[in-house]
């Protein structure tokens, strides 16, 4: 990569790069490109796609709704700073 290309990329990305930093960034980017070239040499044609390095899978369970004793509900609601009926009342966090 050339300095002109770096300047164009920085301009398009709206990133300000100081003059004394350009050589350093250019050197770092070129190292990354060299590493990518090494990775592209690896033959992965016979590999199957994976999302994880292990064969572990999530074990899902059925959600079961259970009633909670009124004493526990009251205890939880009484510990909140503000409530409305059986709901916690909080400050609005999103505008309309």
C-alpha positions in Angstrom: 0.0 0.0 0.0 1.2 3.5 -0.8 0.9 6.7 1.3 -1.6 8.1 -1.3 -3.9 5.0 -0.7 -3.6 5.4 3.0 -4.5 9.1 2.7 -7.5 8.2 0.5 -8.7 5.5 3.0 -8.3 7.9 5.9 -10.3 10.6 4.0 -13.1 8.2 3.2 -13.2 6.9 6.7 -13.1 10.5 8.1 -10.0 9.7 10.1 -7.3 12.3 10.6 -3.8 11.0 10.4 -1.0 13.3 11.3 1.9 13.6 8.9 4.3 12.0 11.4 2.0 9.0 11.9 1.6 8.0 8.2 4.7 6.0 7.9 3.9 4.0 11.1 0.3 3.3 9.9 1.6 2.4 6.4 4.1 -0.1 7.9 1.4 -1.6 10.2 -1.1 -2.0 7.4 1.5 -3.6 5.1 2.3 -6.1 7.8 -1.4 -7.0 8.0 -1.5 -7.5 4.3 1.6 -9.7 4.4 -0.1 -11.8 7.1 -3.3 -12.0 5.0 -1.2 -13.3 2.0 0.2 -16.1 4.3 -3.3 -17.1 5.3 -4.5 -17.2 1.7 -1.8 -19.8 0.9 -3.4 -22.3 3.3 -5.6 -24.9 1.5 -9.0 -25.0 3.2 -10.9 -26.7 0.4 -11.5 -29.9 2.3 -12.5 -28.2 5.6 -16.1 -28.1 6.7 -17.4 -24.7 8.0 -17.6 -24.3 11.7 -19.0 -21.8 14.1 -17.2 -23.1 17.2 -14.0 -24.9 17.7 -15.7 -27.6 19.8 -18.8 -29.7 19.1 -20.6 -28.4 22.2 -24.2 -27.4 21.7 -26.6 -25.5 23.9 -29.1 -27.7 25.7 -32.4 -26.0 25.7 -35.2 -26.7 28.2 -38.8 -25.9 28.1 -39.8 -22.7 29.8 -42.2 -23.4 32.6 -44.2 -20.6 34.3 -44.5 -21.1 38.0 -46.4 -19.0 40.4 -44.5 -17.1 43.1 -45.8 -16.8 46.6 -47.4 -13.5 47.4 -45.0 -12.8 50.3 -42.0 -13.0 48.0 -43.6 -10.7 45.4 -44.4 -8.2 48.2 -40.9 -8.4 49.6 -39.4 -7.7 46.1 -41.8 -4.9 45.4 -41.3 -3.3 48.8 -37.5 -3.2 48.3 -37.9 -1.1 45.1 -37.6 2.7 45.3 -40.9 3.2 43.4 -43.7 1.0 42.2 -47.1 1.1 40.6 -49.4 -1.8 41.6 -47.3 -4.9 41.0 -44.7 -3.3 38.7 -41.4 -1.6 39.3 -41.6 2.0 38.3 -38.5 3.4 36.7 -37.5 6.6 34.9 -38.1 6.8 31.2 -35.0 5.8 29.3 -36.1 6.2 25.7 -37.8 9.2 24.1 -40.8 8.9 21.8 
